[in-house]
């Protein structure tokens, strides 16, 4: 178990990083983020997450390492998908690139607050009620089925919201914040059940989510040029969510005495890494001409 001291140190360090990022965004609010700068910061946060997972057994149970890596990869992948919606939203609202720094960071802070709340609720439910695994598993399988058209549905809902708020005199900046908050909530409802299918440790779930969200502001500017190339991302994420959904259902059946095979964490981690790798390679190969459209 994680002690109170270890919780406090973890929260203090991660909080300090988030505050530093907020200060940096405010200081540089009138400057565009260059691709080189975005790449450097993205690599920094990725290395930091991997290092955290590697050293995690120094103060936590050894199995937390694999749970964290699997959970972080899943949440990070879903956050990347989330960013594509952010790109479309901010472009539609014509938010200046200089202002996008603050909008993105505020959106990420909203996402962290929402996910922490949902995490504690989710962990409390799965710890007390086995049947919740059936519900979450079915929900993830359904989400996987709907994921391909998810962006279109989200955009349609937010278009109505934009019209509603503009009629009431809201600025584009305020509309963007509200729209990003709603998007965060929609994606959190998908991502929290997904990671709970890999671990029920509140510590692992929260740290994996925070590490997945940190650095998204810089990753946003890096992905703008790749938006039309990762055409298979939704399919890959759909497969991962369906896989975790099946894993949760099997776990629930096993917990009530039904003899079914359980999917190990090692297999889950291998499936997630393989799926993301294949998704990235096939997407980049299919759009190698730079058009963003799949080659026949």
C-alpha positions as CSV (number, residue, x, y, z in Angstrom):
1,X,0.0,0.0,0.0
2,X,1.0,3.6,-0.5
3,X,1.6,5.6,2.7
4,X,0.3,9.0,3.4
5,X,3.8,10.5,3.1
6,X,4.3,8.9,-0.3
7,X,0.9,10.2,-1.5
8,X,1.8,13.7,-0.3
9,X,5.3,13.7,-1.9
10,X,3.8,12.4,-5.2
11,X,1.0,15.0,-5.2
12,X,3.4,17.8,-4.3
13,X,5.9,17.0,-7.1
14,X,3.3,16.5,-9.8
15,X,1.5,19.7,-8.6
16,X,4.7,21.6,-8.8
17,X,5.2,20.5,-12.4
18,X,1.7,21.5,-13.3
19,X,2.1,24.9,-11.7
20,X,5.4,25.4,-13.5
21,X,3.7,24.5,-16.8
22,X,1.0,27.1,-16.0
23,X,3.5,29.8,-15.2
24,X,5.4,28.9,-18.5
25,X,2.1,29.1,-20.4
26,X,1.3,32.6,-18.9
27,X,4.8,33.9,-19.5
28,X,4.8,32.7,-23.1
29,X,1.1,33.4,-23.8
30,X,2.0,35.8,-26.6
31,X,4.5,33.5,-28.3
32,X,3.9,30.6,-30.6
33,X,5.2,27.2,-29.6
34,X,7.7,26.0,-32.3
35,X,7.7,22.3,-33.5
36,X,11.2,21.9,-32.0
37,X,10.1,23.2,-28.6
38,X,7.0,21.1,-28.7
39,X,9.0,17.9,-29.5
40,X,11.5,18.6,-26.7
41,X,8.8,19.1,-24.0
42,X,6.8,16.1,-25.3
43,X,9.9,13.8,-25.0
44,X,10.6,15.2,-21.6
45,X,7.2,14.3,-20.3
46,X,7.3,10.9,-21.9
47,X,10.7,10.1,-20.4
48,X,9.5,11.4,-17.0
49,X,6.5,9.0,-17.2
50,X,8.6,6.0,-18.2
51,X,11.1,6.9,-15.4
52,X,8.3,7.1,-12.8
53,X,7.0,3.7,-13.8
54,X,10.5,2.2,-13.8
55,X,11.3,3.5,-10.2
56,X,7.8,3.0,-8.9
57,X,8.6,-0.4,-7.2
58,X,11.1,1.5,-5.0
59,X,8.2,2.7,-2.8
60,X,5.2,0.7,-4.1
61,X,4.4,-3.0,-4.8
62,X,6.3,-4.4,-7.8
63,X,3.2,-5.1,-9.8
64,X,2.4,-1.4,-9.9
65,X,5.1,-0.9,-12.5
66,X,3.4,-2.9,-15.2
67,X,0.0,-1.6,-14.1
68,X,1.2,2.0,-14.4
69,X,2.9,1.5,-17.8
70,X,-0.2,-0.2,-19.2
71,X,-2.5,2.4,-17.7
72,X,-0.4,5.3,-18.8
73,X,-0.1,4.1,-22.4
74,X,-3.9,3.6,-22.6
75,X,-4.7,7.0,-21.1
76,X,-2.0,8.7,-23.2
77,X,-3.4,7.2,-26.4
78,X,-6.9,8.3,-25.5
79,X,-5.6,11.8,-24.6
80,X,-4.0,12.0,-28.1
81,X,-7.3,11.2,-29.6
82,X,-8.8,13.9,-27.4
83,X,-6.3,16.4,-28.7
84,X,-7.5,15.9,-32.3
85,X,-10.9,17.2,-31.1
86,X,-9.2,20.1,-29.4
87,X,-7.4,21.0,-32.6
88,X,-10.7,21.0,-34.5
89,X,-12.5,23.0,-31.8
90,X,-9.8,25.7,-31.5
91,X,-9.6,26.0,-35.3
92,X,-13.3,26.3,-35.6
93,X,-13.5,29.0,-33.0
94,X,-10.5,30.8,-34.6
95,X,-8.6,31.0,-31.3
96,X,-5.3,32.8,-31.9
97,X,-2.3,30.5,-31.7
98,X,-0.9,32.8,-29.0
99,X,-4.0,32.3,-26.9
100,X,-4.1,28.6,-27.4
101,X,-1.4,28.1,-24.8
102,X,-3.7,29.2,-21.9
103,X,-6.9,27.6,-23.3
104,X,-5.1,24.3,-23.6
105,X,-3.6,24.4,-20.1
106,X,-6.9,25.4,-18.5
107,X,-8.6,22.6,-20.4
108,X,-6.0,20.2,-19.1
109,X,-6.4,21.4,-15.5
110,X,-10.2,20.9,-15.9
111,X,-9.5,17.4,-17.2
112,X,-7.3,16.5,-14.1
113,X,-10.0,17.7,-11.7
114,X,-12.8,15.8,-13.4
115,X,-10.7,12.6,-13.7
116,X,-9.6,12.6,-10.0
117,X,-13.2,12.9,-9.0
118,X,-14.3,10.1,-11.4
119,X,-11.3,7.9,-10.4
120,X,-12.2,7.9,-6.7
121,X,-15.9,7.1,-7.5
122,X,-14.9,4.4,-9.9
123,X,-12.4,2.8,-7.6
124,X,-14.9,2.9,-4.7
125,X,-17.5,1.2,-6.9
126,X,-15.3,-1.6,-8.3
127,X,-13.9,-2.3,-4.8
128,X,-17.3,-2.8,-3.3
129,X,-19.5,-4.2,-6.1
130,X,-18.2,-6.9,-8.5
131,X,-21.1,-6.4,-10.9
132,X,-19.7,-3.0,-11.8
133,X,-17.0,-4.8,-13.8
134,X,-19.9,-6.2,-16.0
135,X,-21.2,-2.6,-16.5
136,X,-17.8,-1.1,-17.2
137,X,-16.8,-3.9,-19.6
138,X,-20.1,-3.6,-21.6
139,X,-19.7,0.1,-21.6
140,X,-16.1,-0.1,-23.1
141,X,-17.2,-2.6,-25.7
142,X,-20.0,-0.3,-26.7
143,X,-17.7,2.7,-26.7
144,X,-15.2,0.8,-28.9
145,X,-18.0,0.2,-31.4
146,X,-19.0,3.9,-31.4
147,X,-15.4,5.3,-31.3
148,X,-15.0,5.6,-35.1
149,X,-17.8,8.1,-35.3
150,X,-17.1,9.7,-31.9
151,X,-15.5,12.9,-33.2
152,X,-18.4,13.7,-35.5
153,X,-20.8,13.2,-32.6
154,X,-18.8,15.4,-30.2
155,X,-18.4,18.1,-32.9
156,X,-22.1,18.1,-33.6
157,X,-23.0,18.5,-29.9
158,X,-20.4,21.2,-29.4
159,X,-21.6,23.1,-32.5
160,X,-25.0,23.5,-30.8
161,X,-23.3,24.7,-27.6
162,X,-21.2,27.2,-29.5
163,X,-24.3,28.7,-31.2
164,X,-26.1,28.8,-27.8
165,X,-23.2,30.6,-26.0
166,X,-22.6,33.1,-28.8
167,X,-26.2,34.2,-28.7
168,X,-25.6,35.0,-25.0
169,X,-22.5,37.1,-25.6
170,X,-19.8,34.7,-24.6
171,X,-16.3,35.4,-26.1
172,X,-14.6,32.7,-28.2
173,X,-12.1,32.2,-25.4
174,X,-14.8,31.4,-22.9
175,X,-16.7,29.2,-25.4
176,X,-13.4,27.3,-26.0
177,X,-12.9,26.7,-22.3
178,X,-16.5,25.4,-21.8
179,X,-16.3,23.2,-25.0
180,X,-13.0,21.7,-23.9
181,X,-14.4,21.0,-20.4
182,X,-17.3,19.1,-22.0
183,X,-15.0,17.2,-24.2
184,X,-12.8,16.3,-21.2
185,X,-15.9,15.0,-19.4
186,X,-16.9,12.9,-22.4
187,X,-13.4,11.4,-22.8
188,X,-13.0,10.8,-19.0
189,X,-16.2,8.7,-19.1
190,X,-14.4,6.4,-21.5
191,X,-10.9,6.5,-20.1
192,X,-11.6,5.9,-16.4
193,X,-13.3,2.5,-17.0
194,X,-10.5,1.6,-19.4
195,X,-7.8,2.0,-16.8
196,X,-9.9,0.4,-14.1
197,X,-9.8,-2.7,-16.3
198,X,-6.0,-2.8,-15.8
199,X,-5.7,-1.8,-12.1
200,X,-7.9,-0.8,-9.2
201,X,-5.1,1.0,-7.3
202,X,-6.2,4.7,-6.8
203,X,-2.5,5.6,-6.8
204,X,-1.7,4.0,-10.1
205,X,-4.9,5.3,-11.7
206,X,-4.4,8.9,-10.6
207,X,-0.6,9.1,-11.4
208,X,-1.1,7.4,-14.8
209,X,-3.9,9.9,-15.7
210,X,-1.9,12.9,-14.6
211,X,1.2,11.8,-16.5
212,X,-1.0,11.2,-19.5
213,X,-2.4,14.7,-19.3
214,X,0.9,16.5,-18.5
215,X,2.6,17.8,-21.6
216,X,-0.5,17.7,-23.7
217,X,-0.3,21.4,-24.3
218,X,3.1,20.9,-26.0
219,X,1.9,17.7,-27.8
220,X,-1.0,19.7,-29.2
221,X,1.3,21.9,-31.2
222,X,3.3,18.9,-32.3
223,X,0.3,16.9,-33.5
224,X,-1.2,19.7,-35.6
225,X,0.9,18.6,-38.5
226,X,0.2,14.9,-38.0
227,X,-3.6,15.3,-37.6
228,X,-4.4,14.1,-41.1
229,X,-1.9,11.2,-41.0
230,X,-2.8,9.2,-37.9
231,X,-5.9,7.9,-39.7
232,X,-6.0,4.5,-38.0
233,X,-5.8,5.9,-34.4
234,X,-9.5,5.5,-33.7
235,X,-9.5,1.9,-34.9
236,X,-6.5,1.1,-32.7
237,X,-8.1,2.7,-29.7
238,X,-11.4,1.0,-30.5
239,X,-9.6,-2.4,-30.4
240,X,-7.8,-1.6,-27.1
241,X,-11.1,-0.5,-25.4
242,X,-12.9,-3.6,-26.7
243,X,-10.0,-5.8,-25.4
244,X,-10.0,-4.2,-22.0
245,X,-13.8,-4.5,-21.9
246,X,-13.6,-8.2,-22.5
247,X,-10.9,-8.5,-19.9
248,X,-13.2,-6.8,-17.3
249,X,-16.2,-9.1,-18.2
250,X,-14.0,-12.2,-17.8
251,X,-12.6,-10.9,-14.5
252,X,-16.2,-10.3,-13.2
253,X,-17.3,-13.8,-14.3
254,X,-14.2,-15.3,-12.6
255,X,-14.9,-13.4,-9.4
256,X,-18.4,-14.9,-9.1
257,X,-17.1,-18.5,-9.5
258,X,-17.5,-19.0,-13.3
259,X,-14.4,-20.8,-14.7
260,X,-13.2,-18.7,-17.5
261,X,-9.7,-17.7,-18.5
262,X,-8.4,-14.4,-17.1
263,X,-6.3,-12.1,-19.2
264,X,-3.0,-11.3,-17.5
265,X,-1.5,-7.8,-17.1
266,X,1.5,-8.9,-19.2
267,X,-0.7,-9.9,-22.1
268,X,-2.7,-6.7,-21.7
269,X,0.5,-4.6,-21.9
270,X,1.7,-6.5,-24.9
271,X,-1.6,-6.1,-26.7
272,X,-1.7,-2.3,-26.0
273,X,1.9,-1.7,-27.1
274,X,1.5,-3.9,-30.3
275,X,-1.8,-2.2,-31.2
276,X,-0.4,1.3,-30.9
277,X,2.8,0.4,-32.8
278,X,0.8,-1.2,-35.7
279,X,-1.6,1.7,-35.7
280,X,1.1,4.3,-36.0
281,X,3.1,2.4,-38.7
282,X,0.1,1.6,-40.9
283,X,-1.3,5.2,-40.5
284,X,2.0,6.7,-41.6
285,X,2.5,4.2,-44.4
286,X,-1.0,4.7,-45.7
287,X,-0.5,8.5,-45.8
288,X,3.1,8.5,-46.9
289,X,2.2,10.8,-49.8
290,X,1.4,13.5,-47.3
291,X,-2.2,13.9,-48.5
292,X,-3.7,12.5,-45.2
293,X,-5.9,10.1,-47.2
294,X,-5.4,6.4,-47.2
295,X,-3.7,4.9,-50.2
296,X,-5.6,2.2,-52.1
